[in-house]
Amino acid sequence: MTVPTSLAFSMESGAIPALGFGTSPMTGGLSADTVVAALKAGYRHIDTGRKYGTEPAVGEAMRASGVPREDIFLTTKVSHENLHAGDFAKSVDDSLAALKVDYVDLLLVHWPNPEIALSETMPALAKAKMQGLARHIGVANFNIALLDQAIDLCPEPLVALQAEYHPYLDQAKLLAAARQRKLVFIAYCPLGRGRLFDDPVLADIAKTHGRSVAQVALRWLMQQNVAAIPFSSKPERIADNFNVFDLTLSDDEMKRIAALKRPDGRVANPKGRVSGGWD
Ligand SMILES: NC(=O)c1ccc[n+]([C@@H]2O[C@H](COP(=O)([O-])OP(=O)(O)OC[C@H]3O[C@@H](n4cnc5c(N)ncnc54)[C@H](OP(=O)(O)O)[C@@H]3O)[C@@H](O)[C@H]2O)c1
């Protein structure tokens, strides 16, 4: 079974590479060499955010790698405390300056903020696109109700929803909502921040195919036409995680992995930022 190497936007022309590289290490900083390793391994979708503090390293790596700017799909995000219009515009300017690029390919609202009206934030997001600072726009960590408000209030189409998704977290409702609204679903923490690696079902399926648990988890997302943005600090794992295009999981294996969902499966869970539930 082949899976698309990039997922087309339905709302506009364009597509997002299905496998990207995350750049938010849980501990320590991010070295530009790590991102260069990802670009050399074949990743052409790099995910950063103003909040991560990794934009300078990402920009340095893009320049050092020799990969042309236009071949890289670069995402950054505006964090929840900067969602008033003036703060939003400054955050975008700061991101572009830190990355040393003229535009990003995808600009996301990083988290909703119940204290700041989406009627102010969404026009600010659209303005960044209209000014040519972002080619495409979207949101992260929005539940379905907030997503609908965001779409209604945004003068430009949204193309993507980024949210946590991996075998331990059931995202069926949010994924269906994203599909209905023609948004590409981008899975963050696709390896459950490392929690999947001792799972016996994943280990068994990985053994059957002679592959790694990480490859099985990433392929499970990709066979659902979900994009994934795994992080690793280790060049051999960075390359291993990208090597999933020639693996096929059977329908039975897809179901066995889906059955691993747990009520406590969420690993990124800042309190109070999503009002009204997660989906
Ligand atoms: N929008 C949002 O709110 C949001 C929130 C969280 C994350 N994100 C994005 O999503 C990206 C990915 O999420 P994440 O970094 O939190 O978690 P993740 O990608 O699910 O897991 C990363 C962890 O898995 C380990 N790992 C990676 N590949 C491995 C392999 N092949 N074998 C064994 N261990 C492996 C890494 O350790 P080593 O470094 O030791 O390999 C690291 O500890 C972030 O970097 C960020 O860009 C977005």
The ligand as a Tripos MOL2 file, in Angstrom:
@<TRIPOS>MOLECULE
LIG
   48    52     1     0     0
SMALL
NO_CHARGES

@<TRIPOS>ATOM
      1 N1          1.4220   22.3750   18.6970 N.am      1 LIG1
      2 C1          1.7400   21.9520   19.8970 C.2       1 LIG1
      3 O1          1.1420   22.3830   20.9170 O.2       1 LIG1
      4 C2          2.8360   20.9330   20.0770 C.ar      1 LIG1
      5 C3          2.9810   20.2850   21.3290 C.ar      1 LIG1
      6 C4          3.9870   19.3380   21.4660 C.ar      1 LIG1
      7 C5          4.8260   19.0400   20.3950 C.ar      1 LIG1
      8 N2          4.6870   19.7130   19.1980 N.ar      1 LIG1
      9 C6          5.5960   19.4320   18.0510 C.3       1 LIG1
     10 O2          5.6390   18.0290   17.8440 O.3       1 LIG1
     11 C7          6.9910   17.5900   17.8380 C.3       1 LIG1
     12 C8          7.0780   16.1560   18.2820 C.3       1 LIG1
     13 O3          6.5830   15.9820   19.6070 O.3       1 LIG1
     14 P1          7.5250   15.5960   20.8190 P.3       1 LIG1
     15 O4          8.9260   15.9540   20.4380 O.co2     1 LIG1
     16 O5          6.9670   16.1890   22.0410 O.co2     1 LIG1
     17 O6          7.3240   14.0190   20.9720 O.3       1 LIG1
     18 P2          7.5500   12.7300   20.0390 P.3       1 LIG1
     19 O7          8.0570   13.1090   18.7040 O.co2     1 LIG1
     20 O8          6.3170   11.9180   20.1490 O.co2     1 LIG1
     21 O9          8.6770   11.9250   20.8600 O.3       1 LIG1
     22 C9          9.9660   12.3980   20.9560 C.3       1 LIG1
     23 C10        10.7100   11.4530   21.8890 C.3       1 LIG1
     24 O10        10.8210   10.1610   21.3170 O.3       1 LIG1
     25 C11        12.1800    9.7300   21.2950 C.3       1 LIG1
     26 N3         12.3940    9.0600   20.0040 N.ar      1 LIG1
     27 C12        12.2430    9.6000   18.7710 C.ar      1 LIG1
     28 N4         12.4800    8.6700   17.8250 N.ar      1 LIG1
     29 C13        12.8010    7.5340   18.4780 C.ar      1 LIG1
     30 C14        13.1440    6.2250   18.0350 C.ar      1 LIG1
     31 N5         13.1990    5.9240   16.7300 N.pl3     1 LIG1
     32 N6         13.4310    5.2890   18.9790 N.ar      1 LIG1
     33 C15        13.3740    5.5880   20.2880 C.ar      1 LIG1
     34 N7         13.0560    6.8050   20.7780 N.ar      1 LIG1
     35 C16        12.7640    7.7670   19.8610 C.ar      1 LIG1
     36 C17        13.0050   10.9820   21.4290 C.3       1 LIG1
     37 O11        14.1780   10.7360   22.1790 O.3       1 LIG1
     38 P3         15.6620   10.9650   21.5410 P.3       1 LIG1
     39 O12        15.8050   12.4380   21.3250 O.co2     1 LIG1
     40 O13        16.5420   10.4120   22.6240 O.co2     1 LIG1
     41 O14        15.6890   10.1660   20.2700 O.co2     1 LIG1
     42 C18        12.0980   11.9280   22.2050 C.3       1 LIG1
     43 O15        12.2830   11.7310   23.5960 O.3       1 LIG1
     44 C19         7.6840   18.5970   18.7700 C.3       1 LIG1
     45 O16         9.0970   18.5330   18.6290 O.3       1 LIG1
     46 C20         7.0430   19.8880   18.3090 C.3       1 LIG1
     47 O17         7.6440   20.3450   17.1050 O.3       1 LIG1
     48 C21         3.6820   20.6250   19.0220 C.ar      1 LIG1
@<TRIPOS>BOND
     1     1     2 1
     2     2     3 2
     3     2     4 1
     4     4     5 ar
     5     4    48 ar
     6     5     6 ar
     7     6     7 ar
     8     7     8 ar
     9     8     9 1
    10     8    48 ar
    11     9    10 1
    12     9    46 1
    13    10    11 1
    14    11    12 1
    15    11    44 1
    16    12    13 1
    17    13    14 1
    18    14    15 2
    19    14    16 1
    20    14    17 1
    21    17    18 1
    22    18    19 2
    23    18    20 1
    24    18    21 1
    25    21    22 1
    26    22    23 1
    27    23    24 1
    28    23    42 1
    29    24    25 1
    30    25    26 1
    31    25    36 1
    32    26    27 ar
    33    26    35 ar
    34    27    28 ar
    35    28    29 ar
    36    29    30 ar
    37    29    35 ar
    38    30    31 1
    39    30    32 ar
    40    32    33 ar
    41    33    34 ar
    42    34    35 ar
    43    36    37 1
    44    36    42 1
    45    37    38 1
    46    38    39 2
    47    38    40 1
    48    38    41 1
    49    42    43 1
    50    44    45 1
    51    44    46 1
    52    46    47 1
@<TRIPOS>SUBSTRUCTURE
     1 LIG1         1 GROUP 0 **** ****
